Amino acid sequence: MRKLLALASLLVLSLLAHPAYAQQYVQSQTYTGTTVPGGQGAMIQNSNVSDHLLTWTATGTVSSCTVKLETSSDNVSWSTMSGSASQTCTSSGTYSFHGGAATYVRFNISAFSATGTLQMNYYGYTYVTSYQSTDGYLFIPETACGGAVTGTAGTGNATDIVATSGGARVFRLASTNAGASVDTFTCIFTVPSRLTAGKGVTITDLTFLVSDQTTQATSVTLPTLKTFTAPAAVDPETANSATFVTAGGTITQTPTSAQFAAYTAVSAGQFFTIKAALGTPVAVNTDLQVFQVVWVLSQSASAAMTLETPGFFVHYNNVPL
């Protein structure tokens, strides 16, 4: 009897410690051509689903694509899910939204034209918030970065060093006062994730650390995020050139170029941060996929400038289960 009571107690504790996770709805459609798909596959959810996830994979050229989540009480009259936003889906991406519980839910592709293909996936969850994290971050060190200066290179240009103050290890770009210069940091990275669509990591923003010394940069170009997928290891296989495709949609930079230019140059070992928020968060669930981010700071005057970075942060959402 004692053994039975003990087993029963363990079972109850197990149920309390591990709430049931239920993925309620899954829908996947593939589109090509110029016909606008419109509202797709009304799902009766009886207001039980409040966590919605769209992921899409664009292959080839998708010249126009807009998707949004819609709700209805009667499967006749539809409106945009309250609080959600329409998404541009011309390149692979993902969109998650918490809220919008309704009797019926669907996604609506309201603009579309492609010579390639678009695969659109919808996932509806009941307990996503029990295990989905929206505050993940990963630091990518300076060893992931290279760079170059357009102009006259200064002392220690394009070297990986220990900063003279503060002890941080940094990658340096330096230019002299011989003329204007453009300093470009190019970094390659990836993040731990899963290969199942709807699971794993979704990148939301990148935050760059930079020490801007001697003279402050006069402008900061909007960063670019690109992705490259290597060919599968099979025999025979066709080599794939490392052509990076732009991802992340429209990027919002903080501080702006003008705001950053108004700062005062700092000493070695002191750093500013530049945040690049992605307009379209990027799902990391493609095998053999790597990312490239490019940061460009310019000096329009004939003034020496030294830039050093210890690396950057990647912020992400995560659905691990």
HUZIRA-V387916 format. One record per backbone hydrogen bond with DSSP energy under -1.0 kcal/mol. NH is the residue of the N-H (numbers start at 0). CO is the residue of the C=O. E is the energy in kcal/mol with one decimal. If there is no record, write none. Layout:
BEGIN
nh | co | e
NH | CO | E
NH | CO | E
END
This chain:
BEGIN
nh | co | e
4 | 0 | -2.6
5 | 1 | -2.5
6 | 2 | -2.6
7 | 3 | -2.5
8 | 4 | -2.4
9 | 5 | -2.3
10 | 6 | -2.2
11 | 7 | -2.3
12 | 8 | -2.5
13 | 9 | -2.4
14 | 10 | -2.2
15 | 11 | -2.2
16 | 12 | -2.4
17 | 13 | -1.7
23 | 123 | -1.6
24 | 123 | -1.8
26 | 121 | -2.3
28 | 119 | -2.5
30 | 117 | -2.9
32 | 113 | -1.5
37 | 108 | -2.3
39 | 106 | -2.6
42 | 104 | -2.7
44 | 102 | -3.0
45 | 102 | -1.6
46 | 101 | -2.6
47 | 44 | -2.3
50 | 124 | -1.3
51 | 96 | -3.0
52 | 122 | -2.3
53 | 94 | -3.2
54 | 120 | -2.1
55 | 92 | -2.6
56 | 118 | -2.2
58 | 116 | -2.9
62 | 112 | -1.1
63 | 112 | -1.7
65 | 110 | -1.8
66 | 86 | -2.6
67 | 107 | -1.5
69 | 105 | -2.9
70 | 78 | -2.5
71 | 103 | -1.7
78 | 70 | -1.9
80 | 68 | -2.9
83 | 80 | -2.3
86 | 66 | -3.1
88 | 64 | -1.9
92 | 55 | -2.0
93 | 280 | -1.6
94 | 53 | -2.9
96 | 51 | -2.7
98 | 49 | -4.4
103 | 71 | -2.2
104 | 42 | -2.0
105 | 69 | -2.0
107 | 67 | -2.9
108 | 37 | -1.8
109 | 65 | -1.5
112 | 63 | -2.1
113 | 32 | -2.7
114 | 60 | -1.8
115 | 60 | -2.4
116 | 58 | -2.5
117 | 30 | -2.5
118 | 56 | -2.3
119 | 28 | -3.1
120 | 54 | -3.1
121 | 26 | -3.2
122 | 52 | -2.5
123 | 24 | -2.6
124 | 50 | -2.6
125 | 21 | -2.2
129 | 126 | -1.7
130 | 127 | -1.8
131 | 127 | -2.9
132 | 317 | -2.3
135 | 315 | -1.7
137 | 313 | -2.0
139 | 311 | -3.4
141 | 309 | -1.4
143 | 140 | -1.9
144 | 141 | -2.0
145 | 185 | -2.7
147 | 183 | -1.8
149 | 181 | -2.8
153 | 173 | -2.8
156 | 153 | -1.6
157 | 171 | -1.3
160 | 169 | -2.6
162 | 167 | -3.4
169 | 160 | -3.3
170 | 308 | -2.6
171 | 158 | -3.1
172 | 306 | -3.0
174 | 304 | -2.6
175 | 151 | -2.3
180 | 298 | -2.5
181 | 149 | -1.6
182 | 296 | -3.1
183 | 147 | -2.7
184 | 294 | -3.1
185 | 145 | -2.3
186 | 292 | -2.6
187 | 143 | -2.3
188 | 290 | -2.3
198 | 195 | -2.1
199 | 318 | -3.1
201 | 316 | -2.4
202 | 281 | -3.0
203 | 314 | -2.6
204 | 314 | -1.4
205 | 275 | -2.0
206 | 312 | -2.5
207 | 273 | -2.8
208 | 310 | -1.8
209 | 271 | -2.4
210 | 307 | -3.3
212 | 305 | -3.2
214 | 212 | -2.5
217 | 297 | -2.1
218 | 297 | -1.4
220 | 295 | -2.1
223 | 293 | -1.5
225 | 291 | -2.9
226 | 244 | -2.3
227 | 289 | -2.5
229 | 287 | -2.5
233 | 231 | -1.5
242 | 240 | -2.7
244 | 226 | -2.8
246 | 224 | -3.0
251 | 276 | -2.4
253 | 274 | -2.3
259 | 255 | -2.6
260 | 256 | -2.2
262 | 259 | -1.6
265 | 211 | -2.5
269 | 266 | -1.9
271 | 209 | -3.3
273 | 207 | -2.4
274 | 253 | -3.6
275 | 205 | -3.4
276 | 251 | -2.7
277 | 203 | -2.6
278 | 247 | -1.0
279 | 247 | -2.4
281 | 202 | -1.9
283 | 200 | -3.0
289 | 227 | -2.8
290 | 188 | -3.0
291 | 225 | -2.7
292 | 186 | -2.4
293 | 223 | -2.1
294 | 184 | -2.5
296 | 182 | -2.5
297 | 218 | -2.7
298 | 180 | -3.0
302 | 300 | -1.7
304 | 174 | -1.8
305 | 212 | -1.6
306 | 172 | -3.5
307 | 210 | -1.6
308 | 170 | -2.0
311 | 139 | -2.2
312 | 206 | -2.8
313 | 137 | -3.1
314 | 204 | -2.7
315 | 135 | -2.4
316 | 201 | -2.5
317 | 132 | -3.1
318 | 199 | -2.5
END
